[in-house]
């Protein structure tokens, strides 16, 4: 089963943490991703750009206004994982949440279908 682990939050929430906490979180993330890669559970991960670089495109084109209210907290990082079951995905999300002191969103990746 494939899942996405999503870390959301405003940039300031992470940048404004004490230096000691940041160093601990960076070390944790390095270990976490290495362990996932070694167990063949990590498919890929991404660190996303700054909030200032976010653009929104609506059906009418590029939005010139401020961040839409409905957009919610911006994504910071994404991990795509392949695990045996949902329980394993939730366990990894819990470990990640504890390691970075932040809420982690878990979403199953469903098989897509195409029509002619």
The first five atom37 places (N, CA, C, CB, O) and aatype in JSON, in Angstrom:
{
  "aatype": [20, 20, 20, 20, 20, 20, 20, 20, 20, 20, 20, 20, 20, 20, 20, 20, 20, 20, 20, 20, 20, 20, 20, 20, 20, 20, 20, 20, 20, 20, 20, 20, 20, 20, 20, 20, 20, 20, 20, 20, 20, 20, 20, 20, 20, 20, 20, 20, 20, 20, 20, 20, 20, 20, 20, 20, 20, 20, 20, 20, 20, 20, 20, 20, 20, 20, 20, 20, 20, 20, 20, 20, 20, 20, 20, 20, 20, 20, 20, 20, 20, 20, 20, 20, 20, 20, 20, 20, 20, 20, 20, 20, 20, 20, 20, 20, 20, 20, 20, 20, 20, 20, 20, 20, 20, 20, 20, 20, 20, 20, 20, 20, 20, 20, 20, 20],
  "atom_mask": [
    [1, 1, 1, 1, 1],
    [1, 1, 1, 1, 1],
    [1, 1, 1, 1, 1],
    [1, 1, 1, 1, 1],
    [1, 1, 1, 1, 1],
    [1, 1, 1, 1, 1],
    [1, 1, 1, 1, 1],
    [1, 1, 1, 1, 1],
    [1, 1, 1, 1, 1],
    [1, 1, 1, 1, 1],
    [1, 1, 1, 1, 1],
    [1, 1, 1, 1, 1],
    [1, 1, 1, 1, 1],
    [1, 1, 1, 1, 1],
    [1, 1, 1, 1, 1],
    [1, 1, 1, 1, 1],
    [1, 1, 1, 1, 1],
    [1, 1, 1, 1, 1],
    [1, 1, 1, 1, 1],
    [1, 1, 1, 1, 1],
    [1, 1, 1, 1, 1],
    [1, 1, 1, 1, 1],
    [1, 1, 1, 1, 1],
    [1, 1, 1, 1, 1],
    [1, 1, 1, 1, 1],
    [1, 1, 1, 1, 1],
    [1, 1, 1, 1, 1],
    [1, 1, 1, 1, 1],
    [1, 1, 1, 1, 1],
    [1, 1, 1, 1, 1],
    [1, 1, 1, 1, 1],
    [1, 1, 1, 1, 1],
    [1, 1, 1, 1, 1],
    [1, 1, 1, 1, 1],
    [1, 1, 1, 1, 1],
    [1, 1, 1, 1, 1],
    [1, 1, 1, 1, 1],
    [1, 1, 1, 1, 1],
    [1, 1, 1, 1, 1],
    [1, 1, 1, 1, 1],
    [1, 1, 1, 1, 1],
    [1, 1, 1, 1, 1],
    [1, 1, 1, 1, 1],
    [1, 1, 1, 1, 1],
    [1, 1, 1, 1, 1],
    [1, 1, 1, 1, 1],
    [1, 1, 1, 1, 1],
    [1, 1, 1, 1, 1],
    [1, 1, 1, 1, 1],
    [1, 1, 1, 1, 1],
    [1, 1, 1, 1, 1],
    [1, 1, 1, 1, 1],
    [1, 1, 1, 1, 1],
    [1, 1, 1, 1, 1],
    [1, 1, 1, 1, 1],
    [1, 1, 1, 1, 1],
    [1, 1, 1, 1, 1],
    [1, 1, 1, 1, 1],
    [1, 1, 1, 1, 1],
    [1, 1, 1, 1, 1],
    [1, 1, 1, 1, 1],
    [1, 1, 1, 1, 1],
    [1, 1, 1, 1, 1],
    [1, 1, 1, 1, 1],
    [1, 1, 1, 1, 1],
    [1, 1, 1, 1, 1],
    [1, 1, 1, 1, 1],
    [1, 1, 1, 1, 1],
    [1, 1, 1, 1, 1],
    [1, 1, 1, 1, 1],
    [1, 1, 1, 1, 1],
    [1, 1, 1, 1, 1],
    [1, 1, 1, 1, 1],
    [1, 1, 1, 1, 1],
    [1, 1, 1, 1, 1],
    [1, 1, 1, 1, 1],
    [1, 1, 1, 1, 1],
    [1, 1, 1, 1, 1],
    [1, 1, 1, 1, 1],
    [1, 1, 1, 1, 1],
    [1, 1, 1, 1, 1],
    [1, 1, 1, 1, 1],
    [1, 1, 1, 1, 1],
    [1, 1, 1, 1, 1],
    [1, 1, 1, 1, 1],
    [1, 1, 1, 1, 1],
    [1, 1, 1, 1, 1],
    [1, 1, 1, 1, 1],
    [1, 1, 1, 1, 1],
    [1, 1, 1, 1, 1],
    [1, 1, 1, 1, 1],
    [1, 1, 1, 1, 1],
    [1, 1, 1, 1, 1],
    [1, 1, 1, 1, 1],
    [1, 1, 1, 1, 1],
    [1, 1, 1, 1, 1],
    [1, 1, 1, 1, 1],
    [1, 1, 1, 1, 1],
    [1, 1, 1, 1, 1],
    [1, 1, 1, 1, 1],
    [1, 1, 1, 1, 1],
    [1, 1, 1, 1, 1],
    [1, 1, 1, 1, 1],
    [1, 1, 1, 1, 1],
    [1, 1, 1, 1, 1],
    [1, 1, 1, 1, 1],
    [1, 1, 1, 1, 1],
    [1, 1, 1, 1, 1],
    [1, 1, 1, 1, 1],
    [1, 1, 1, 1, 1],
    [1, 1, 1, 1, 1],
    [1, 1, 1, 1, 1],
    [1, 1, 1, 1, 1],
    [1, 1, 1, 1, 1],
    [1, 1, 1, 1, 1],
    [1, 1, 1, 1, 1]
  ],
  "atom_positions": [
    [[0.85, -1.18, 0.0], [0.0, 0.0, 0.0], [0.89, 1.24, 0.0], [-0.96, 0.0, 1.22], [1.95, 1.28, 0.63]],
    [[0.43, 2.23, -0.72], [1.21, 3.48, -0.8], [0.5, 4.58, -0.02], [1.41, 3.91, -2.28], [-0.73, 4.7, -0.05]],
    [[1.3, 5.38, 0.67], [0.78, 6.5, 1.46], [1.68, 7.71, 1.27], [0.68, 6.12, 2.96], [2.86, 7.58, 0.95]],
    [[1.09, 8.88, 1.48], [1.85, 10.11, 1.57], [1.83, 10.56, 3.02], [1.28, 11.21, 0.63], [0.78, 10.55, 3.66]],
    [[2.98, 10.96, 3.53], [3.09, 11.6, 4.83], [3.35, 13.07, 4.54], [4.23, 10.95, 5.75], [4.34, 13.39, 3.88]],
    [[2.49, 13.95, 5.01], [2.56, 15.37, 4.66], [2.8, 16.2, 5.91], [1.27, 15.82, 3.95], [2.07, 16.07, 6.9]],
    [[3.79, 17.04, 5.88], [4.09, 17.97, 6.96], [3.67, 19.35, 6.49], [5.6, 17.93, 7.36], [4.2, 19.86, 5.5]],
    [[2.72, 19.94, 7.19], [2.21, 21.27, 6.83], [2.56, 22.27, 7.93], [0.68, 21.23, 6.61], [2.82, 21.9, 9.07]],
    [[2.57, 23.53, 7.57], [2.76, 24.59, 8.55], [3.4, 25.8, 7.92], [3.6, 24.1, 9.7], [4.07, 25.71, 6.89]],
    [[3.2, 26.92, 8.55], [3.82, 28.16, 8.08], [5.33, 28.07, 8.3], [3.22, 29.41, 8.81], [5.8, 27.46, 9.26]],
    [[6.05, 28.68, 7.41], [7.52, 28.64, 7.47], [8.04, 29.11, 8.83], [8.11, 29.51, 6.36], [8.98, 28.53, 9.37]],
    [[7.43, 30.15, 9.36], [7.88, 30.71, 10.63], [7.77, 29.71, 11.78], [7.08, 31.96, 10.96], [8.56, 29.76, 12.72]],
    [[6.8, 28.8, 11.71], [6.63, 27.79, 12.76], [7.88, 26.94, 12.92], [5.43, 26.91, 12.46], [8.18, 26.47, 14.02]],
    [[8.61, 26.73, 11.84], [9.78, 25.86, 11.87], [11.07, 26.66, 12.01], [9.83, 25.01, 10.62], [11.97, 26.24, 12.73]],
    [[11.15, 27.77, 11.34], [12.38, 28.58, 11.36], [12.61, 29.23, 12.72], [12.32, 29.66, 10.27], [13.75, 29.42, 13.14]],
    [[11.53, 29.57, 13.4], [11.64, 30.29, 14.67], [11.87, 29.39, 15.88], [10.41, 31.11, 14.89], [11.85, 29.87, 17.02]],
    [[12.07, 28.11, 15.66], [12.35, 27.2, 16.77], [13.77, 27.42, 17.29], [12.15, 25.72, 16.34], [14.63, 27.9, 16.55]],
    [[14.01, 27.08, 18.55], [15.37, 27.22, 19.1], [16.37, 26.39, 18.29], [15.4, 26.8, 20.58], [16.03, 25.32, 17.78]],
    [[17.58, 26.88, 18.18], [18.63, 26.22, 17.39], [18.82, 24.76, 17.8], [19.95, 26.97, 17.53], [19.01, 23.9, 16.95]],
    [[18.78, 24.5, 19.08], [18.94, 23.14, 19.6], [17.85, 22.21, 19.06], [18.92, 23.14, 21.14], [18.12, 21.07, 18.68]],
    [[16.61, 22.7, 19.02], [15.49, 21.91, 18.51], [15.65, 21.66, 17.01], [14.14, 22.62, 18.79], [15.4, 20.56, 16.53]],
    [[16.07, 22.69, 16.27], [16.28, 22.53, 14.83], [17.34, 21.48, 14.53], [16.68, 23.87, 14.2], [17.15, 20.63, 13.66]],
    [[18.45, 21.53, 15.25], [19.52, 20.56, 15.03], [19.06, 19.14, 15.35], [20.74, 20.92, 15.9], [19.41, 18.2, 14.64]],
    [[18.27, 18.99, 16.4], [17.75, 17.68, 16.78], [16.79, 17.16, 15.7], [17.03, 17.76, 18.14], [16.84, 15.98, 15.36]],
    [[15.93, 18.03, 15.17], [14.97, 17.64, 14.14], [15.68, 17.26, 12.83], [13.97, 18.77, 13.9], [15.28, 16.3, 12.17]],
    [[16.71, 18.0, 12.46], [17.45, 17.69, 11.24], [18.14, 16.33, 11.38], [18.5, 18.8, 10.94], [18.13, 15.53, 10.44]],
    [[18.73, 16.06, 12.53], [19.38, 14.77, 12.77], [18.34, 13.65, 12.74], [20.13, 14.77, 14.12], [18.59, 12.59, 12.17]],
    [[17.18, 13.89, 13.35], [16.12, 12.89, 13.33], [15.68, 12.59, 11.89], [14.92, 13.37, 14.16], [15.56, 11.43, 11.5]],
    [[15.44, 13.64, 11.11], [14.97, 13.45, 9.73], [15.98, 12.68, 8.89], [14.69, 14.79, 9.08], [15.59, 11.86, 8.06]],
    [[17.24, 12.94, 9.1], [18.28, 12.21, 8.38], [18.21, 10.71, 8.71], [19.68, 12.78, 8.71], [18.25, 9.87, 7.82]],
    [[18.11, 10.39, 9.99], [18.0, 8.98, 10.42], [16.71, 8.36, 9.92], [18.06, 8.88, 11.96], [16.71, 7.23, 9.42]],
    [[15.6, 9.09, 10.05], [14.29, 8.59, 9.65], [14.29, 8.21, 8.16], [13.2, 9.65, 9.93], [13.85, 7.12, 7.8]],
    [[14.77, 9.1, 7.32], [14.78, 8.82, 5.88], [15.76, 7.71, 5.53], [15.14, 10.08, 5.1], [15.48, 6.9, 4.65]],
    [[16.92, 7.66, 6.19], [17.88, 6.58, 5.95], [17.26, 5.22, 6.3], [19.17, 6.8, 6.76], [17.42, 4.25, 5.56]],
    [[16.56, 5.16, 7.44], [15.94, 3.9, 7.85], [14.84, 3.48, 6.88], [15.37, 4.03, 9.26], [14.71, 2.29, 6.56]],
    [[14.04, 4.44, 6.41], [13.0, 4.12, 5.43], [13.61, 3.63, 4.13], [12.12, 5.33, 5.17], [13.11, 2.68, 3.52]],
    [[14.68, 4.26, 3.7], [15.35, 3.85, 2.46], [15.94, 2.45, 2.62], [16.45, 4.86, 2.07], [15.82, 1.62, 1.71]],
    [[16.57, 2.17, 3.76], [17.18, 0.86, 3.98], [16.13, -0.25, 4.04], [18.0, 0.88, 5.27], [16.41, -1.39, 3.67]],
    [[14.93, 0.07, 4.51], [13.86, -0.93, 4.58], [13.04, -0.99, 3.29], [12.94, -0.64, 5.77], [12.06, -1.73, 3.2]],
    [[13.44, -0.21, 2.3], [12.75, -0.11, 1.0], [11.32, 0.4, 1.13], [12.74, -1.48, 0.31], [10.48, 0.1, 0.28]],
    [[11.03, 1.17, 2.18], [9.69, 1.74, 2.35], [9.58, 3.15, 1.79], [9.32, 1.74, 3.83], [8.48, 3.63, 1.52]],
    [[10.71, 3.83, 1.6], [10.69, 5.19, 1.07], [10.76, 5.16, -0.45], [11.85, 6.03, 1.65], [11.72, 4.65, -1.03]],
    [[9.73, 5.7, -1.09], [9.76, 5.81, -2.55], [10.43, 7.11, -2.96], [8.33, 5.72, -3.13], [11.27, 7.12, -3.86]],
    [[10.05, 8.21, -2.32], [10.69, 9.5, -2.56], [10.25, 10.49, -1.48], [10.33, 10.04, -3.98], [9.27, 10.26, -0.77]],
    [[10.99, 11.57, -1.36], [10.61, 12.64, -0.44], [11.02, 13.96, -1.06], [11.27, 12.45, 0.96], [11.94, 14.02, -1.88]],
    [[10.34, 15.0, -0.68], [10.64, 16.35, -1.19], [10.56, 17.36, -0.07], [9.67, 16.73, -2.32], [9.71, 17.26, 0.82]],
    [[11.45, 18.33, -0.11], [11.38, 19.51, 0.74], [10.89, 20.61, -0.19], [12.78, 19.87, 1.43], [11.48, 20.85, -1.23]],
    [[9.8, 21.27, 0.19], [9.2, 22.26, -0.7], [9.74, 23.66, -0.44], [7.69, 22.24, -0.55], [10.19, 23.98, 0.66]],
    [[9.67, 24.49, -1.47], [10.19, 25.85, -1.42], [9.45, 26.74, -0.44], [10.14, 26.46, -2.77], [8.47, 26.33, 0.19]],
    [[9.94, 27.94, -0.34], [9.44, 28.93, 0.59], [7.98, 29.31, 0.32], [10.31, 30.16, 0.53], [7.51, 29.22, -0.81]],
    [[7.28, 29.73, 1.38], [5.91, 30.21, 1.24], [5.84, 31.37, 0.24], [5.36, 30.66, 2.59], [4.85, 31.51, -0.48]],
    [[6.88, 32.18, 0.19], [6.89, 33.34, -0.71], [6.88, 32.92, -2.18], [8.12, 34.2, -0.43], [6.56, 33.72, -3.05]],
    [[7.24, 31.68, -2.46], [7.29, 31.21, -3.84], [6.03, 30.48, -4.28], [8.48, 30.3, -4.02], [5.95, 30.0, -5.41]],
    [[5.03, 30.38, -3.39], [3.8, 29.67, -3.71], [2.96, 30.51, -4.67], [3.0, 29.34, -2.42], [2.79, 31.71, -4.47]],
    [[2.45, 29.87, -5.69], [1.54, 30.5, -6.64], [0.28, 29.66, -6.7], [2.18, 30.66, -8.06], [0.35, 28.43, -6.55]],
    [[-0.87, 30.28, -6.9], [-2.13, 29.57, -7.06], [-2.71, 29.9, -8.41], [-3.11, 29.93, -5.92], [-2.75, 31.06, -8.83]],
    [[-3.17, 28.87, -9.09], [-3.81, 29.04, -10.39], [-5.23, 28.51, -10.27], [-3.01, 28.3, -11.53], [-5.45, 27.36, -9.9]],
    [[-6.18, 29.37, -10.6], [-7.6, 29.01, -10.59], [-8.07, 28.82, -12.02], [-8.46, 30.09, -9.87], [-7.31, 29.09, -12.95]],
    [[-9.3, 28.37, -12.22], [-9.79, 28.2, -13.58], [-9.64, 29.46, -14.43], [-11.23, 27.79, -13.55], [-9.48, 29.36, -15.65]],
    [[-9.69, 30.64, -13.83], [-9.55, 31.89, -14.57], [-8.11, 32.32, -14.78], [-10.28, 32.97, -13.87], [-7.86, 33.32, -15.45]],
    [[-7.15, 31.58, -14.21], [-5.74, 31.93, -14.37], [-5.05, 32.15, -13.04], [-5.6, 33.17, -15.22], [-5.59, 31.81, -11.98]],
    [[-3.86, 32.72, -13.1], [-3.04, 32.96, -11.91], [-3.75, 33.93, -10.97], [-1.66, 33.51, -12.31], [-4.25, 34.97, -11.41]],
    [[-3.79, 33.59, -9.7], [-4.4, 34.47, -8.71], [-3.4, 35.52, -8.28], [-4.91, 33.66, -7.49], [-2.28, 35.2, -7.87]],
    [[-3.79, 36.76, -8.36], [-2.9, 37.87, -8.01], [-3.02, 38.25, -6.54], [-3.21, 39.07, -8.87], [-2.17, 38.98, -6.03]],
    [[-4.04, 37.77, -5.86], [-4.27, 38.17, -4.47], [-3.4, 37.38, -3.51], [-5.73, 37.98, -4.11], [-2.61, 36.53, -3.91]],
    [[-3.57, 37.69, -2.25], [-2.87, 36.96, -1.19], [-3.33, 35.51, -1.18], [-3.13, 37.62, 0.19], [-4.26, 35.13, -1.89]],
    [[-2.66, 34.7, -0.38], [-3.0, 33.28, -0.24], [-4.49, 33.12, 0.05], [-2.16, 32.64, 0.89], [-4.99, 33.72, 1.0]],
    [[-5.2, 32.32, -0.74], [-6.63, 32.1, -0.5], [-6.88, 31.52, 0.89], [-7.22, 31.17, -1.57], [-6.1, 30.7, 1.37]],
    [[-7.96, 31.94, 1.53], [-8.3, 31.45, 2.86], [-8.5, 29.95, 2.88], [-9.56, 32.14, 3.36], [-8.18, 29.29, 3.87]],
    [[-9.01, 29.4, 1.81], [-9.31, 27.97, 1.77], [-8.09, 27.1, 1.53], [-10.32, 27.7, 0.7], [-8.19, 25.87, 1.59]],
    [[-6.94, 27.7, 1.27], [-5.76, 26.91, 0.94], [-5.18, 26.19, 2.15], [-4.71, 27.8, 0.33], [-4.51, 25.17, 1.98]],
    [[-5.41, 26.68, 3.35], [-4.88, 26.02, 4.54], [-3.38, 26.23, 4.69], [-5.19, 24.55, 4.5], [-2.77, 27.02, 3.97]],
    [[-2.79, 25.52, 5.63], [-1.36, 25.64, 5.89], [-0.58, 25.06, 4.71], [-0.97, 24.91, 7.22], [-0.94, 24.01, 4.18]],
    [[0.48, 25.73, 4.32], [1.26, 25.24, 3.17], [2.02, 23.96, 3.5], [2.25, 26.3, 2.7], [2.37, 23.7, 4.66]],
    [[2.25, 23.16, 2.48], [3.06, 21.95, 2.64], [4.51, 22.33, 2.85], [2.91, 21.02, 1.43], [5.01, 23.25, 2.2]],
    [[5.2, 21.64, 3.72], [6.63, 21.86, 3.95], [7.44, 20.72, 3.35], [6.92, 21.99, 5.47], [8.43, 20.94, 2.64]],
    [[7.0, 19.49, 3.65], [7.72, 18.29, 3.18], [6.71, 17.21, 2.85], [8.74, 17.79, 4.24], [5.6, 17.19, 3.37]],
    [[7.13, 16.3, 1.96], [6.29, 15.16, 1.57], [7.17, 13.91, 1.53], [5.6, 15.41, 0.18], [8.29, 13.94, 1.04]],
    [[6.63, 12.83, 2.06], [7.29, 11.52, 1.96], [6.3, 10.57, 1.3], [7.75, 10.98, 3.37], [5.17, 10.44, 1.77]],
    [[6.69, 9.91, 0.24], [5.87, 8.87, -0.38], [6.45, 7.54, 0.09], [5.87, 8.97, -1.97], [7.63, 7.25, -0.11]],
    [[5.6, 6.75, 0.73], [6.08, 5.48, 1.3], [5.25, 4.33, 0.76], [6.02, 5.52, 2.84], [4.09, 4.5, 0.38]],
    [[5.85, 3.15, 0.73], [5.15, 1.92, 0.36], [5.33, 0.97, 1.55], [5.71, 1.28, -1.0], [6.44, 0.55, 1.86]],
    [[4.21, 0.66, 2.18], [4.24, -0.16, 3.39], [3.23, -1.3, 3.28], [3.96, 0.7, 4.64], [2.37, -1.31, 2.39]],
    [[3.34, -2.25, 4.19], [2.48, -3.43, 4.16], [1.01, -3.11, 4.44], [2.96, -4.45, 5.16], [0.11, -3.7, 3.84]],
    [[0.78, -2.16, 5.37], [-0.6, -1.86, 5.75], [-0.71, -0.47, 6.36], [-1.13, -2.92, 6.74], [0.29, 0.21, 6.59]],
    [[-1.95, -0.07, 6.62], [-2.2, 1.26, 7.17], [-1.57, 1.43, 8.55], [-3.7, 1.53, 7.25], [-1.09, 2.51, 8.89]],
    [[-1.56, 0.37, 9.34], [-0.99, 0.44, 10.68], [0.47, 0.86, 10.63], [-1.13, -0.9, 11.4], [0.92, 1.65, 11.46]],
    [[1.22, 0.34, 9.66], [2.63, 0.72, 9.52], [2.76, 2.19, 9.11], [3.34, -0.19, 8.47], [3.63, 2.9, 9.62]],
    [[1.9, 2.64, 8.2], [1.93, 4.05, 7.79], [1.65, 4.96, 8.98], [0.9, 4.31, 6.66], [2.3, 5.99, 9.15]],
    [[0.68, 4.59, 9.8], [0.34, 5.4, 10.97], [1.46, 5.36, 12.01], [-0.96, 4.9, 11.6], [1.72, 6.36, 12.68]],
    [[2.11, 4.23, 12.15], [3.25, 4.14, 13.08], [4.38, 5.05, 12.62], [3.75, 2.67, 13.2], [4.99, 5.75, 13.44]],
    [[4.67, 5.04, 11.33], [5.72, 5.92, 10.8], [5.33, 7.39, 10.97], [5.99, 5.61, 9.31], [6.18, 8.22, 11.32]],
    [[4.07, 7.71, 10.74], [3.6, 9.08, 10.92], [3.75, 9.52, 12.38], [2.13, 9.22, 10.47], [4.11, 10.66, 12.66]],
    [[3.45, 8.6, 13.3], [3.61, 8.92, 14.72], [5.06, 9.18, 15.09], [3.06, 7.8, 15.57], [5.37, 10.1, 15.84]],
    [[5.94, 8.35, 14.56], [7.38, 8.54, 14.79], [7.84, 9.88, 14.22], [8.19, 7.39, 14.16], [8.6, 10.61, 14.86]],
    [[7.37, 10.19, 13.03], [7.73, 11.44, 12.39], [7.17, 12.64, 13.17], [7.21, 11.47, 10.95], [7.88, 13.62, 13.38]],
    [[5.92, 12.55, 13.6], [5.3, 13.64, 14.37], [6.08, 13.91, 15.66], [3.84, 13.29, 14.7], [6.3, 15.07, 16.02]],
    [[6.49, 12.84, 16.34], [7.27, 13.01, 17.57], [8.64, 13.6, 17.27], [7.43, 11.66, 18.29], [9.14, 14.44, 18.01]],
    [[9.25, 13.16, 16.17], [10.6, 13.6, 15.83], [10.71, 15.05, 15.4], [11.14, 12.74, 14.76], [11.74, 15.69, 15.62]],
    [[9.65, 15.58, 14.79], [9.7, 16.97, 14.32], [8.74, 17.87, 15.09], [9.38, 17.03, 12.84], [8.59, 19.05, 14.77]],
    [[8.1, 17.32, 16.1], [7.17, 18.08, 16.94], [6.14, 18.83, 16.1], [7.93, 19.06, 17.84], [5.94, 20.03, 16.27]],
    [[5.5, 18.09, 15.19], [4.5, 18.7, 14.32], [3.47, 17.65, 13.92], [5.17, 19.33, 13.06], [3.72, 16.45, 14.0]],
    [[2.35, 18.12, 13.49], [1.25, 17.25, 13.03], [1.58, 16.72, 11.64], [-0.1, 18.03, 13.02], [2.04, 17.46, 10.78]],
    [[1.33, 15.43, 11.42], [1.59, 14.78, 10.14], [0.27, 14.29, 9.55], [2.6, 13.6, 10.29], [-0.5, 13.61, 10.22]],
    [[0.02, 14.66, 8.32], [-1.17, 14.2, 7.6], [-0.81, 12.92, 6.86], [-1.71, 15.31, 6.6], [0.24, 12.85, 6.22]],
    [[-1.68, 11.92, 6.94], [-1.45, 10.63, 6.27], [-2.55, 10.43, 5.24], [-1.42, 9.44, 7.31], [-3.74, 10.53, 5.56]],
    [[-2.15, 10.16, 4.0], [-3.13, 9.92, 2.94], [-2.73, 8.7, 2.14], [-3.26, 11.15, 2.02], [-1.58, 8.56, 1.72]],
    [[-3.7, 7.83, 1.93], [-3.44, 6.67, 1.08], [-3.42, 7.13, -0.37], [-4.52, 5.55, 1.3], [-4.23, 7.98, -0.77]],
    [[-2.51, 6.58, -1.15], [-2.44, 6.85, -2.58], [-3.26, 5.75, -3.27], [-0.95, 6.88, -3.11], [-2.89, 4.58, -3.22]],
    [[-4.32, 6.13, -3.89], [-5.21, 5.18, -4.53], [-4.78, 4.96, -5.98], [-6.67, 5.68, -4.46], [-4.24, 5.85, -6.63]],
    [[-5.03, 3.77, -6.46], [-4.72, 3.48, -7.86], [-5.57, 4.36, -8.75], [-4.95, 1.97, -8.19], [-6.78, 4.48, -8.55]],
    [[-4.95, 4.97, -9.73], [-5.7, 5.86, -10.61], [-6.23, 5.07, -11.8], [-4.83, 7.05, -11.1], [-5.75, 3.98, -12.11]],
    [[-7.22, 5.64, -12.44], [-7.75, 5.0, -13.63], [-7.84, 6.05, -14.74], [-9.14, 4.36, -13.35], [-8.0, 7.24, -14.47]],
    [[-7.74, 5.6, -15.94], [-7.83, 6.51, -17.09], [-8.92, 6.01, -18.01], [-6.47, 6.62, -17.84], [-9.13, 4.81, -18.15]],
    [[-9.58, 6.93, -18.62], [-10.61, 6.59, -19.6], [-10.18, 7.13, -20.95], [-12.0, 7.14, -19.19], [-9.53, 8.17, -21.03]],
    [[-10.56, 6.43, -22.0], [-10.19, 6.92, -23.33], [-10.9, 8.21, -23.68], [-10.51, 5.88, -24.38], [-10.71, 8.75, -24.76]]
  ]
}
